[in-house]
Amino acid sequence: MSPSAIRSRGDDGPYLHLLALLCHLSTSLAHVMFASMLANLPIRGTHAF
């Protein structure tokens, strides 16, 4: 293996890790927003009655 291949693989690691972290954060954020939206629905329903 050439040093350039090892170096490029080393540069790829943190980037992929950051990308996975960003994907996880956006997924958890969407989950929290969805959960809060679902939590607000029954409250509006009971207030309507």
Phi, psi and omega per residue, in radians:
M1 nan 2.395 -3.130
S2 -1.464 2.667 3.137
P3 -1.027 -0.579 -3.115
S4 -1.154 -0.631 3.124
A5 -1.167 -0.704 3.126
I6 -1.151 -0.715 -3.114
R7 -1.138 -0.757 -3.121
S8 -1.147 -0.619 3.117
R9 -1.188 -0.627 3.110
G10 -1.164 -0.625 3.109
D11 -1.259 -0.486 -3.107
D12 -1.284 -0.563 -3.059
G13 -0.989 -1.050 -3.125
P14 -1.026 -0.613 -3.125
Y15 -1.139 -0.772 3.128
L16 -1.158 -0.635 3.122
H17 -1.143 -0.734 3.123
L18 -1.144 -0.697 3.126
L19 -1.110 -0.738 3.121
A20 -1.144 -0.682 3.118
L21 -1.136 -0.746 3.123
L22 -1.096 -0.732 3.123
C23 -1.111 -0.712 -3.139
H24 -1.156 -0.709 -3.130
L25 -1.153 -0.739 3.141
S26 -1.169 -0.617 3.119
T27 -1.183 -0.770 -3.137
S28 -1.187 -0.607 3.097
L29 -1.131 -0.764 3.106
A30 -1.117 -0.647 3.133
H31 -1.148 -0.729 3.134
V32 -1.144 -0.751 3.121
M33 -1.105 -0.726 3.138
F34 -1.144 -0.718 -3.137
A35 -1.157 -0.726 3.130
S36 -1.184 -0.603 3.088
M37 -1.136 -0.757 3.116
L38 -1.148 -0.613 -3.141
A39 -1.210 -0.516 -3.136
N40 -1.373 -0.439 -3.081
L41 -1.089 -0.866 -3.136
P42 -1.116 -0.566 3.132
I43 -1.120 -0.773 3.109
R44 -1.132 -0.654 -3.126
G45 -1.127 -0.755 -3.121
T46 -1.232 -0.596 3.115
H47 -1.224 -0.512 3.137
A48 -1.184 -0.645 3.092
F49 -1.438 nan nan
